[in-house]
Amino acid sequence: MLDVLRDEDLSPERPKRRPVSSKLIGDTNPLSALLRRELKHKIITNLCSFRAPDPSDSQRLSICRLPTGSGWDWKTHYTSIDLSPAKLQYLDALGCFRSPRPSHSGQLLDVYFTHVHPYLPVIDRAEFLSRFFGHGEPPPLVRILAVFLAAARYCDKSFDETLVSKDEGDDVRSICDILYHRLRALVDVDVGSQRLAVLQASILASLHWEGREGVNSSLDALAISVRIAQEMGLHRRDEVCVSNPTTRLQKRMWWSIFAMDRMNAAMEGTSFLINELDCDVPPLVAEDFVDDEAVRDAALLNCDLALIINDSVRWLYSPSVRRDTIFTRAGEMQRDHITRQLAQLDERALLLDPYSEQCIIFRTHINAVRILVHRPFLLHRETSMCQISGGLACYTSREHCRAWATETVGALQSLQFTGHKCCTWPFTVYAIVNVLLIFWYDLSSPQTGSETAATRRSFEMIVHLLHDIGETWWAAAAKHKLAEALLHIADRLHEKQKTKGVNIEGEAMIYDRSAREQPNSQDIATMPSLPFTLPENLSSSGTIYEGGVDNLDEASQFWAALGLDFETDLAQGIYSVY
């Protein structure tokens, strides 16, 4: 599509023009915000569907350190590679050539290799550090800036002004936005000569899960990563080449892209970028980490979780799946099979330090996938369990999700108490939104006074969590506003229900309540609260909960007055970054 190194005019009268760098098209104009999500997904992936240029054969030039010792003279280096003056001026104006002080560089590298590298081992740690602190050739600037971008999300507010000034940004989110724009500019310049470094940088840039101008930057960076990786053949098994550090690193890079693709698709509800049927690279094994054994366990867990997400989304959310086949005994068995796989993964995670930040975050991600698997069954009454319980309505998935949601809230609160509230991933925000949805179903359902108070406290915890994490992620800040609005709506619905109950209290005395069969206290404790939308196989007579249908009607009328349907317009789109 783009032949960036081609020169059609070879006439002797005109000298041959120098090759120009390519443009990795990804961002769109604000009009894209008006497009539907599926169309935006097609646009962003198709724009990146071109062959990446081969690295140039020009001899690499040496790069000198600055006299101050804080970084290298990158501006002189990019001037020497015959970069156009306009592009050089643009990179300089963005601040791409700035370097932090040595003390802050050390802090950023420590944060990166502690919080990011274990889950995305896309960089050779020993080689990177030896080149960064050595006296020889430094790592490519695009790779260094990608590491700084990934680490900046988890640094404290006292950021080095030599890298980003306070006038440009004084909070974590703004600083990451600035570093991301610098990285994207360098990707466009270096893709012709530093393809491996650009691939690594794009993978790390996919952690920048922020929506801008209607396009998710994570999806943007992932699309570039997938295209370059496939051009390099990383998705194919190499039977000829013997295992060596380079092939092991490339294998880790490919599976890191796969994991980010699956997690991003689950978070955003978009299609997979990678077709696993077109790839024959075997999954990661322990032997792939002989060069970096410290990250082996975390990386293997993350890869296995991505494979489970792949199977779950293919089975539950694929357009070709018939919904009536899910709510069968076979569908319940498939759900339970995936749940057992997640339980085994959870047991493996506990073999790590169960109180470590790394283990707590990963188990939170496991709970998010559990809710993802059980979410279609939240409103489904299981007939097999109804027979066991004597005919009572049984919402098994609802009870399980409530337990996992409570566990997730407790785990994230423990991180807050230990001062690690900012050490979250995009998938952690997705996990919190999953919990938000579960507690919202309970909060908006008819319950006893004590149950309503307990559910409201849990929902308030989610609001506070989103507020705190919103200091790190724009998406969490947006979901915090949504959670506050839902809490206000639930309070108004309950107030209306109480008012209606007082008005009909005298009328309700005209019939004999004692003549009705009353369930015992044990049955009441095991009954699930009824969510907004009635299951298809549930009678509309409202015999499970007295007054339940009235409450559901009022809730439906509320959303209808806004021109919305809760299940279609909110619950299914609640995970999007926008």
Secondary structure, DSSP 8 states (H G I E B T S, - for coil): ---TT------TTS---------------GGGGGS-HHHHHHHHHHHT-S-------S------B-TTSSSB-HHHHHHHTT--HHHHHHHHHHTTT----HHHHHHHHHHIIIIITTT---S-HHHHHHHHHSSS----HHHHHHHHHHHHTTS-S---TTTS-TTT-SSHHHHHHHHHHHHHHHHHHHTTT-HHHHHHHHHHHTT---EETTEEHHHHHHHHHHHHHHHTTTTS--SSS---HHHHHHHHHHHHHHHHHHHHHHHHT---SS-GGG-------GGGGTT-GGGHHHHHHHHHHHHHHHHHHHHHT-TTS-HHHHSSHHHHHHHHHHHHHHHHHHHHHHTS-TTSHHHHHHHHHHHHHHHHHHGGGTT---HHHHHHTTS----HHHHHHHHHHHHHHHHHHHHHHTT-TT---HHHHHHHHHHHHHHHHHHTS---HHHHHHHHHHHHHHHHHHHHHTTT-HHHHHHHHHHHHHHHHHHHHHHHHHHHHHHTHHHHTTS-GGGS----HHHHHH-----SS--TTS-TT--SSTTHHHHHHHHHHHHHHTT--IIIIIITTTTS--
